Amino acid sequence: MQTIDQVQQEIIDEFSIYGDWMDKYAYIIEQGNALEPLDEVYKTPENIIKGCQSRVWLQTEYREGRLYFHAESDALIVKGLLALVLKVFSGRTPDEIINTDLRFMKEIGLTEHLSPTRSNGLLSVIKQIRYYAIAFKAKEEKN
């Protein structure tokens, strides 16, 4: 399995192929379209991420010391952003998630090209993922 840094570098390299932001947005949408749809059973109020302009659901499962995330959004760009974030975080240990410097967004220029509301929504998703990691780590340490 690749490290989180290797996955981030892969995303950065993939984005470097595209010269302009229209192509990059098309690539982000393509990533979202490839995201496995979230089962309707998980589209519940408790799985909705607050702080997102569009609706975003994040479902988490914890197996064998690793967190697995599944997400969906009703907005195409957001769905693509979720796909990128899940590519980095899903299948990782709580410690890996907590200690990750999420650099790929800045390095591909995402932070400058997202609207403030979309940027805030993405940060809300990342905060929620880190919150789950902290909660599962605490639960692990209790047992």
N, C-alpha and C positions, 0 to 999 in steps of 0.2 A: 504494500500500500504506500502511495506517495505521502510525503509529509505535507503539512498545511502550506509551508513555504513553496514547495514544488508545485502544488496546485495553483497557488496564487501566481507564481511565475508563468505557468502554462496559460492562465487567463490573460496575463499581461502580454505574453507573446502572441496569443490569438488576436488580441485587439490591435497589436502593432501592424498587422497585415492591412488593416483598413485605414485609408487616408483621411476620410472626412467623417463627420459625425452622423450624417444620414446613413452611411454604411454601417457605422458602429451601432446605431439604433436598430437597424434591420437585423444585425447579428444578435443583439440583446433580445429582440422579439422572437427570433429563431430559437434561442435558448429557452425562452418561456414556452414556446409551442412544443418543445421536446420534453418539458417537465411533465412527469406523470400526474394525471389529474388526482386531486384529493377526493377521497371517498366522501360522498354526501353525508355520511354518518358523523364525520368530523367537522362539518361546517356548522358549528354551534357557536352561540354567543361567547362562551368561555375560550374558544380558540381564535376569536377575532383579535387582531392586534390594534390596540388603541393608538391614535396618533397618525394613522394613515388616512389619506384623503379617499383612496379607493378601498374596497373591502379586501382584507387580507386575512387568511386563516393560516395558522401555524399549528401543526399537530406534532407531538414529540413522543417518541418511545425510547425506553432505556433497556438495552439488552447487553448482557455480558460486559458491563462496564463502559459501554459506549452509547452515545445519544444519536438517534436517527430522527431527522426532521423531514416532514412532508408539508408542503405549503401550496397555496393557490391564491390567485387574485383575480378580480374581474377586470383588471386593466392589463393590457398586453405588455407594456414596458415594465410595469411592476412585476409581472409574472416572470419576465426575463431576468430582472434584478434578483428576484427570489432564487431563480435557478442558479445564478452565479454564487450567491451567498451559501446556498445549500451544498453546492459543489465543494466549497471550502470547509464547511462545518459538519455536515452529516457524516456519521460513522466515526466520530472522534470521541476521545475521552473528555470528561469534564475539565481536567487540567489543561488539555490542549486548547480547548475552546476559551477558557479563562485567560490563558497566557498568550493568545495570538495577537500579534500586531497586524491588524487588518489593513494592509498597505495597498492591495491591488486597486481599490477604488480610487485612491489618490493618483496612483501611478498611471492608470489608464485615462485619467482626466474626468472621471465620473463626477467627482465632487463639484467641478466647475460647470458641468453640462446638465445637471439635474435641477429642476425647479426646487425652490426651498421646501414646498410641501412634500414633494416626492422624496427629497433628501431626508427630511424629518421622518417620513414614514419608513424609509429604509433603515434609519438609525433606530427606530422603534423596534423593528424586526430583530436587528442585531442585539439590542439590549435585552429583548425577550429570550433570545437564544442563550445569551450569557447568563441571564437569570436562571434559566433551566439548568445550565451547567453548574452554577453555584448551589442550587437546591439539591441536585442529585449528588454532588460531591459531599455536601453536608449529611445527606441521608446515608451515603456510603460510609462516612467516618463514624456515624452512630452505630452502625451494625458491626 
